[in-house]
Amino acid sequence: MTRTIPIFLAIFFLTLSAAVLPRPALAEESTGPLFLQRQASIQGIVVTETSAGMIGKAVDIIVTVTPQGNPETRFERKVGEQMTTSLNEAVRAVQVLHHDWDGKQLRVSFEDKYSAKDGGSAGSAYAVCFRSLLEDFAIDPDYAMTGDITVDQRVRQIGGVAAKIKGATVDGAKIVGIPAENVDGLNDLIILDTPQPLLETQVFTLETLDDAVALARTDRDPDLAMALNLFADLQETASRGGYRSLRNQESKDTLSLIVELAPNHASAQALLDYINKQGPRHLSVTASLNEILTRAQPAFFVMNQVRPGTPITDEQKRLIKEAQNDLREIRSQINPDVHDFNRAMNSYVSSAKVLITNRRAGNRHIEHYNKSLANLETAYQAVSEDAKMLEALIRGE
């Protein structure tokens, strides 16, 4: 005998199945693999401290997708604590945008596999690579960037930005992204090297990760792409006549249009200000102190070598004289906030030169040298205890 299921039970089972069982139709609508690319690379910018100051260099950062289930996103070699923190923050920043990424499938490598590395200035570059893998956009190989990142997708300030811009330019980067908080570093570059470096690469300021992605990707917004092309035309014009060839009204109008199309085009804005005689007059506090100490360093080197009764060499005299001339060269460019320290340093180097160049230094010369050294120590102490100064140094201003 055949049994029939009451109609109300049939409706109940159908409803239960719809609520509990998987729905194939929804699975077919899935967007596919989580990572749409297997590898992405971008140029980050690092600096190295040398006796001549900071030297910048662009290096490739390479991020590779590994099989599911491997340990967390990590570097392929041991790095410093700050760099590890920066990577973890970049992961968290991108996870806010991509909730389904668990952050356990990526390996980060560097073009230079062997030298020691630390610092947080590549954080935003990691995040751009992560988004490239997840969102399937290509990164411009001519683009280099620097900037730390926080979980709220803000690109944060870093140190040595002027040296990083110069280094990236030397290494062939045509477009450079820097944190918006570091725009003073571009002003420092103009003061120390004239506006010409502004025409060797296109520098943009970045406030957010979205800004960094928009600039890094090859399929850029039409307005941004037009701004880049217009500036490239100006670069071609200036390659024949230098930045002074852009002082005509047509070039000014083009620069204004570029800034309108891309308000964060720092090179265009800085060049326009300079041509209109509205450019910066003084170095930032950080750059001022760095230039003073770097240029005075040979004098300290010589004075540490000098001993009573030992002969003074021509090389020592030359180094002292060069230090004095180098300090005089930037006297008018030093930030007013460090004027006292600059004056004390100039006085010290001057007294050291007098002491070195006199064959028989008398008590008067020695007393003057000792007094200038004491004044320099006092000025240094004042800088180290000045709250405004310390804040500027911390902010890289």
Secondary structure, DSSP 8 states (H G I E B T S, - for coil): ------HHHHHHHHHHHHHHS--HHHHHTS---S-S-SEEEEEEEEEEEETTEEEEEEEEEEEEE--TTSS-SEESS---HHHHHHHHHHHHHHHHH-TT--S-SEEEEESS-SS----STTHHHHHHHHHHHHHT--B-TTEEE--EE-TTSBEE--S-HHHHHHHHHHTT-SEEEEEGGGHHHHHHHHHHH-SGGGGTSEEEEESBHHHHHHHHBSS--HHHHHHHHHHHHHHHHHHHH-GGGG-SHHHHHHHHHHHHH-TTBHHHHHHHHHHTT----S--HHHHHHHHHHHHHHHHHHHHH--TT----HHHHHHHHHHHHHHHHTGGGS-GGGHHHHHHHHHHHHHHHHHHH-TT--HHHHHHHHHHHHHHHHHHHHHHH-HHHHHHHHHT-
